[in-house]
């Protein structure tokens, strides 16, 4: 398959797993995170970048354009969350969550699509969350930012279809990563109980859906959202 | 100015919108005339121009910014108006 895959938020958790997984399949993977990483993989190139910083994002794409001559797949994995009652939520937290989850995703799609349109081929995968369809209490801002990502997914699937680019979203259930470490166990148990299949998500559950979306055979699949666990 | 003119005409040629032997000037219309770009064509043209400007001038610009969209006379009407707009933009960028 050997594709050029760009993944955001690769320092740990799902992003790091996806780097490992897609490089092991022989792809060229480019990733980024705000901080330095403590690992290396063959055919993996890493950038340090705040994904909501337009200048920094443009620099990454300029380098990708020179080194790799384009990009086939963008996986907008980077995301931040904050669990808190809305009445106790600081406005800087709100801005930070929207900057990373919405603006960061938008910037990467915009720049990636500019390169993808040259080859008339591209696959964009955005990350939503089950907190959107479940309207989870305590996650108003996180879920709102991800609902915006869903809206972005659906609209951009139409705007980019003529360039041969599909845009889809995956909505994972809780996966045991740092993102959920601050959520009380009782809340997590209640959440998992609302799924049709009552277990934590595994990294492989996520790459399975991404594999489907990025397949060349999936050129008629766009603007879709798939939630794991039967949510 | 000639450099920007070349960037625009090269982009149009790459998009198969005009032949290499065609004579164009600053009055050549991008929207109406015989080249008649549709909205998607204009998007593709502007992306290509941005990328060429980045390569040749080392400047990372966004052509369709608020200023471009709010002008009474669209800077995207003719090749001449687009060149003038880009010149101004590059001067601001310096």
Interface residues (C-beta under 8 A of the other chain):
Chain A: X55 X58 X62 X65 X114 X117 X162
Chain B: X40 X44 X47 X50 X51 X54 X60
